[in-house]
Amino acid sequence: MIRHISIRNFAIIREVDIDFYDGLNIVTGETGAGKSIVIEAVSLALGSRADTAFVRSGAEKATVQMIADYNGHEYIITREVSQSGKNVCKINDEIVTLGHLSMLCKKLADIHGQYDHQSLLNADYHIRLVDLYQKEKTGPAKDAVALLFDNYTSLNAQLKELSEQATKDQREKDFMAYELQELIDAGLQIREDDELENEIALLQNSEKIYENLAGAYQISSESDYSILSAFKKVSDLISEISSYSNDLDELSSRIDELYYEFEDSCRSIRDSMDKAVFSPAALDAAIARSEVLNKLKMKHGKTIDELIEYRQELEDKLSNIKNADNVREDMEDQLRKCETALSIACERLSEIRKTSAKSLEEKITYELAQLNFADAEFSIDFKKNHAFSSTGTDTVEFLIRTNKGEPLKPLSKIASGGEMSRIMLAFKKIIGDYDEIPTMIFDEIDSGISGIAASIVGGKLKEIAKNHQIICITHLPQIAAFGQHNYRIAKNSDNAMTYTTVEPLIEDEKVQEIARLLGGTNITETILKSAHELIDASK
């Protein structure tokens, strides 16, 4: 729960520190004093969006710091908004994202503004309240539906994509088959074009190659004065003296190695010479083959290796087209099974909701009676949608009658603003016991009520405060009288600026404030007596 709030240079607030306590904390003040500004500052600390308009005129930045307890841990939450638009969020002096801050603060406090009761007029909101009530039962069933719905949606999307792809593939099937046959007929081999280039170069220069090889062979080994003969003579001469020293022996071995290596090279020259036979037919065939490959490469904009991969892709695609019906039938079977399971899960969720709704109806009707709706009856109407959703197939709407003899009607067609405030308070009383949020903040939800109804609302707030910390801004003395900790917001001015202050009230000051709410600036003994009576009646 919230222990302390420190506000600096926020709107017309220059510097305010407020300690809050367990139970019912009531904040009052004159119209325009800045009550809603305090709530905006608290809301900022709890993760609402920042705005440079929050920065007090003449200041560089607005700062709101909150100290709160949750699950035995203390959190110091800081929000800073600068004139330049820079927004800083901190938890225990560590900078965090706004999303991270919001996740924590949703567990700390729930702010209910004077217009939030309008959400009760939206039937889409009703199912959320039903699911929040007894969520330990509804939650697992909702999770099961959501999981199955995700799978159901995914299968539908896959089937649609498969159908669209099948239509497209059928249009392209003949063309793909033609391209595949063309590539199969081409009999492509990896790096075949590179090997052809080498072959053509050899064939086109075979005459010169032969002449050079023949000349080299003649010089190296054929004549009596060939290099190979000279090598042999040198080898024999050194071999004769090799036994005279180690150096000569080593030299002889080296010359022998050179001789044998050169002899092997001469054989290779002879073999290459034998192969270098000019063949016009072979050259024409190689050139023709190269032209076929180049046309394919230009046509597809791919290398030979890429064309071989593309050929495999076409084979796979055509195979998939042939198997598309089997794949679709298998997926349709999966979808039918998933739809059946989803339908069962939705029915199960609906049963749990309806059982929970019966209990909620009774509790809301009881709470409404406590809030001066003596003859009210509250009902939760269920309708079934034909389409699935992640929350099931239920449509839920709240119905009410506030007077005997009237039919049940939707809230939006029967309840006034003041009645809506009390109805929302009834929900807060019940749902608050289930959402486990320790602090509830009410910003003038008493709008539209007065007199006895206001006293009843005050009593209900005090009752809720037994299990929750309540911070309530009000303008009604009947509600303020129930405060266990009261605060007054006032607007003051000096020669330069106007600023807002917040002061805790001791008992006598609380009486004076309630008297002011009752009678304005002209506080008489009678009004003071009435203020005392209100406070005594609230105990």
Secondary structure in CASP SS format (residue, H / E / C, confidence):
PFRMAT SS
TARGET T0000
AUTHOR 0000-0000-0000
METHOD secondary structure of the structure
MODEL  1
M C 1.00
I E 1.00
R E 1.00
H E 1.00
I E 1.00
S E 1.00
I E 1.00
R E 1.00
N E 1.00
F E 1.00
A C 1.00
I C 1.00
I E 1.00
R E 1.00
E E 1.00
V E 1.00
D E 1.00
I E 1.00
D E 1.00
F C 1.00
Y C 1.00
D C 1.00
G C 1.00
L E 1.00
N E 1.00
I E 1.00
V E 1.00
T E 1.00
G E 1.00
E C 1.00
T C 1.00
G C 1.00
A C 1.00
G C 1.00
K H 1.00
S H 1.00
I H 1.00
V H 1.00
I H 1.00
E H 1.00
A H 1.00
V H 1.00
S H 1.00
L H 1.00
A H 1.00
L C 1.00
G C 1.00
S C 1.00
R C 1.00
A C 1.00
D C 1.00
T H 1.00
A H 1.00
F H 1.00
V E 1.00
R C 1.00
S C 1.00
G C 1.00
A C 1.00
E C 1.00
K E 1.00
A E 1.00
T E 1.00
V E 1.00
Q E 1.00
M E 1.00
I E 1.00
A E 1.00
D E 1.00
Y E 1.00
N C 1.00
G C 1.00
H E 1.00
E E 1.00
Y E 1.00
I E 1.00
I E 1.00
T E 1.00
R E 1.00
E E 1.00
V E 1.00
S E 1.00
Q C 1.00
S C 1.00
G C 1.00
K C 1.00
N E 1.00
V E 1.00
C E 1.00
K E 1.00
I E 1.00
N C 1.00
D C 1.00
E E 1.00
I E 1.00
V E 1.00
T C 1.00
L H 1.00
G H 1.00
H H 1.00
L H 1.00
S H 1.00
M H 1.00
L H 1.00
C H 1.00
K H 1.00
K H 1.00
L H 1.00
A E 1.00
D E 1.00
I E 1.00
H E 1.00
G C 1.00
Q C 1.00
Y C 1.00
D H 1.00
H H 1.00
Q H 1.00
S H 1.00
L H 1.00
L H 1.00
N C 1.00
A H 1.00
D H 1.00
Y H 1.00
H H 1.00
I H 1.00
R H 1.00
L H 1.00
V H 1.00
D H 1.00
L H 1.00
Y C 1.00
Q C 1.00
K H 1.00
E H 1.00
K H 1.00
T H 1.00
G H 1.00
P H 1.00
A H 1.00
K H 1.00
D H 1.00
A H 1.00
V H 1.00
A H 1.00
L H 1.00
L H 1.00
F H 1.00
D H 1.00
N H 1.00
Y H 1.00
T H 1.00
S H 1.00
L H 1.00
N H 1.00
A H 1.00
Q H 1.00
L H 1.00
K H 1.00
E H 1.00
L H 1.00
S H 1.00
E H 1.00
Q H 1.00
A H 1.00
T H 1.00
K H 1.00
D H 1.00
Q H 1.00
R H 1.00
E H 1.00
K H 1.00
D H 1.00
F H 1.00
M H 1.00
A H 1.00
Y H 1.00
E H 1.00
L H 1.00
Q H 1.00
E H 1.00
L H 1.00
I H 1.00
D H 1.00
A H 1.00
G C 1.00
L C 1.00
Q C 1.00
I C 1.00
R C 1.00
E H 1.00
D H 1.00
D H 1.00
E H 1.00
L H 1.00
E H 1.00
N H 1.00
E H 1.00
I H 1.00
A H 1.00
L H 1.00
L H 1.00
Q H 1.00
N C 1.00
S H 1.00
E H 1.00
K H 1.00
I H 1.00
Y H 1.00
E H 1.00
N H 1.00
L H 1.00
A H 1.00
G H 1.00
A H 1.00
Y H 1.00
Q H 1.00
I H 1.00
S H 1.00
S H 1.00
E H 1.00
S C 1.00
D C 1.00
Y C 1.00
S C 1.00
I H 1.00
L H 1.00
S H 1.00
A H 1.00
F H 1.00
K H 1.00
K H 1.00
V H 1.00
S H 1.00
D H 1.00
L H 1.00
I H 1.00
S H 1.00
E H 1.00
I H 1.00
S H 1.00
S H 1.00
Y H 1.00
S C 1.00
N H 1.00
D H 1.00
L H 1.00
D H 1.00
E H 1.00
L H 1.00
S H 1.00
S H 1.00
R H 1.00
I H 1.00
D H 1.00
E H 1.00
L H 1.00
Y H 1.00
Y H 1.00
E H 1.00
F H 1.00
E H 1.00
D H 1.00
S H 1.00
C H 1.00
R H 1.00
S H 1.00
I H 1.00
R H 1.00
D H 1.00
S H 1.00
M H 1.00
D H 1.00
K H 1.00
A C 1.00
V C 1.00
F C 1.00
S C 1.00
P H 1.00
A H 1.00
A H 1.00
L H 1.00
D H 1.00
A H 1.00
A H 1.00
I H 1.00
A H 1.00
R H 1.00
S H 1.00
E H 1.00
V H 1.00
L H 1.00
N H 1.00
K H 1.00
L H 1.00
K H 1.00
M H 1.00
K H 1.00
H H 1.00
G C 1.00
K C 1.00
T C 1.00
I H 1.00
D H 1.00
E H 1.00
L H 1.00
I H 1.00
E H 1.00
Y H 1.00
R H 1.00
Q H 1.00
E H 1.00
L H 1.00
E H 1.00
D H 1.00
K H 1.00
L H 1.00
S H 1.00
N H 1.00
I H 1.00
K H 1.00
N H 1.00
A H 1.00
D H 1.00
N H 1.00
V H 1.00
R H 1.00
E H 1.00
D H 1.00
M H 1.00
E H 1.00
D H 1.00
Q H 1.00
L H 1.00
R H 1.00
K H 1.00
C H 1.00
E H 1.00
T H 1.00
A H 1.00
L H 1.00
S H 1.00
I H 1.00
A H 1.00
C H 1.00
E H 1.00
R H 1.00
L H 1.00
S H 1.00
E H 1.00
I H 1.00
R H 1.00
K H 1.00
T H 1.00
S H 1.00
A H 1.00
K H 1.00
S H 1.00
L H 1.00
E H 1.00
E H 1.00
K H 1.00
I H 1.00
T H 1.00
Y H 1.00
E H 1.00
L H 1.00
A H 1.00
Q H 1.00
L C 1.00
N C 1.00
F C 1.00
A C 1.00
D C 1.00
A C 1.00
E E 1.00
F E 1.00
S E 1.00
I E 1.00
D E 1.00
F E 1.00
K E 1.00
K E 1.00
N E 1.00
H E 1.00
A E 1.00
F E 1.00
S E 1.00
S C 1.00
T C 1.00
G E 1.00
T E 1.00
D E 1.00
T E 1.00
V E 1.00
E E 1.00
F E 1.00
L E 1.00
I E 1.00
R E 1.00
T C 1.00
N C 1.00
K C 1.00
G C 1.00
E C 1.00
P C 1.00
L C 1.00
K E 1.00
P E 1.00
L H 1.00
S H 1.00
K H 1.00
I C 1.00
A C 1.00
S C 1.00
G H 1.00
G H 1.00
E H 1.00
M H 1.00
S H 1.00
R H 1.00
I H 1.00
M H 1.00
L H 1.00
A H 1.00
F H 1.00
K H 1.00
K H 1.00
I H 1.00
I H 1.00
G H 1.00
D H 1.00
Y H 1.00
D H 1.00
E C 1.00
I C 1.00
P C 1.00
T E 1.00
M E 1.00
I E 1.00
F E 1.00
D E 1.00
E C 1.00
I C 1.00
D C 1.00
S C 1.00
G C 1.00
I C 1.00
S C 1.00
G H 1.00
I H 1.00
A H 1.00
A H 1.00
S H 1.00
I H 1.00
V H 1.00
G H 1.00
G H 1.00
K H 1.00
L H 1.00
K H 1.00
E H 1.00
I H 1.00
A C 1.00
K C 1.00
N C 1.00
H C 1.00
Q E 1.00
I E 1.00
I E 1.00
C E 1.00
I E 1.00
T C 1.00
H C 1.00
L C 1.00
P H 1.00
Q H 1.00
I H 1.00
A H 1.00
A C 1.00
F C 1.00
G C 1.00
Q C 1.00
H E 1.00
N E 1.00
Y E 1.00
R E 1.00
I E 1.00
A E 1.00
K E 1.00
N E 1.00
S E 1.00
D C 1.00
N C 1.00
A C 1.00
M C 1.00
T E 1.00
Y E 1.00
T E 1.00
T E 1.00
V E 1.00
E E 1.00
P E 1.00
L E 1.00
I C 1.00
E H 1.00
D H 1.00
E H 1.00
K H 1.00
V H 1.00
Q H 1.00
E H 1.00
I H 1.00
A H 1.00
R H 1.00
L H 1.00
L H 1.00
G H 1.00
G C 1.00
T C 1.00
N C 1.00
I C 1.00
T C 1.00
E H 1.00
T H 1.00
I H 1.00
L H 1.00
K H 1.00
S H 1.00
A H 1.00
H H 1.00
E H 1.00
L H 1.00
I H 1.00
D H 1.00
A H 1.00
S H 1.00
K C 1.00
END
